[in-house]
Amino acid sequence: MLASGTCGFAEEINDFYDVSQVGGIFLKGTTLRNRDGNEYPRMAETASGMLNAVGLQNKGVDYFIETTYPKIKDYNTPLIVNVNGSTVEEYIELTEKINELDKIPAIELNISCPNVKEGGMAFGITCPGAEAVTREVRRVYDKTLIVKLSPNVTDVSEIAKAVEGQGADSVSLVNTFLGMAIDSATRKPLLSTITGGLSGPAIKPIALRMVWQVAQAVKIPVIGIGGIINTADAIEFLLAGASAVQVGTGLFKDPFIPLEIIEGMKKYLEEHRLNNITDLIGGLQM
């Protein structure tokens, strides 16, 4: 599948190839109201990765429903809306609107957002915060609820168990790691926000470890994210316990990477005489 924030609202990637070939698209982060995002510069290349501080720039859920949704609703692949909010009430109102869209089978609940009522602390870095937003969204949403977990926590397994206990159907991980970069020539930060989210191949070993830990801690499916750019990467996440994977930053390098991974998986199954990709899930040999 394609990770949120890296493939726009599906139209962009459909310009390259028929998106029915991929397992699903996680649409760009959507908020209740229009957001202009952060000041530029808000992206910076790093060793084997990139930092971003886009700031959830989007035109709001009403614009999505009225303008974007009609153009993409008939794409022959699951479209999942990544929902974001600064308060539980915002999450609820946004989710209620998305719940009415027949062609959106699931949402990805981004709990890495700052809770303005708690001084800016992200919902997803404490069990009570993660539980609260998951519980309230579950109450108003009757389709598949995927909760996207932040890696910027002490024990991601505890957060995963917390949202599972409040009705999450699945968890996706990991979101970006907090990082920063400095221009030594100017002595200034490369991002206007100073810090931003690190993604790309540099984070893969840590993301893989977290997926392995969470897969052992919960009974719901786990979606692996973090530095996946080829077939071997994807298979590693499956062996660690992921039931599916998302490609994100790799799309900026080559939008065809997901199709190459799908073909590579077919060859892997043939070479290893396996009947189904699901035979690999949790297949790590200890």
C-alpha positions, 0 to 999 in steps of 0.5 A: 500500500502507499503511505499517507503524505507521500502520494497526495490524494491518489490522483497524483500517483494515478498519473503514473500508473493504474492504482488498481495494481496496489493494495490500497492508498492512504490519502494525505492527512486530512483535518476538519478545517483548512490548514496552510501548513508550516513555513518554508523550508519544510523538507530537507534531505538527510543521509538515507532519508528525509525530514519533513515538517509540512504541517498537514497542509490540506483544504479541510474535510469539506473540500475533500468531500465536495471536490476530491472524493467524487474524482477518486471514489471509483478507483479500484483499490481501497482508499483510506483517509488519514484523519487528524485533529487537535482535540478529541472533538475535532477527531469526532466531527471529522470522522463522522463526516468520513463515515458517510462516504460509501467508497471509503472503507477505512480510516487511519487515525493519526494519533501523533497530532498535538493535543491542544488541551493538554499543552501540545502533547501528542495524543499517541505518546501516552496510553490514556491519550491514545485510549481516549481518542481511539475510544471516541472515534470508535464510538462514531465510526462503523468501518475499519479503524486503523490507528497509526502509532508514533515511534516517539514513545518509551514502549510502543507495544503498550500504546498498541495494546491500549488502542486495541483495547479501545476497539482498533481493528489494526495498527500501522507503524511507524510514523516519523521519528523526531529529528533535525538538521543544520546547515553548517555553512549558515549555522541555521536549521534546514527546516523552518520549524527546526525539528521535523519527522525523519523517514526513509531507509535510515529508520528501517531497522528501528521500525522493523524492531517496533513492528516485531515487538507490537506484532507479538503484543497484539492480536489485531493485524499490524501494518509495517511502515518505515524505509521500505524501498524494495522486495527484501524490505517488505518481506522483512516486515512480513517476517517480523509479523506485519500483515501488510506494508506501506511504501512512503518516502521511497515514492519520491525516489521512484513512484514505481517501487510498489509495483516492483515490490509486488512483482518481487514478492511473486518471484519470492513465493515461486523461488521458495515454493510458497502458495500465499504471501500470508505464509510469511507473516510472523515467519521469523525463524528464531 
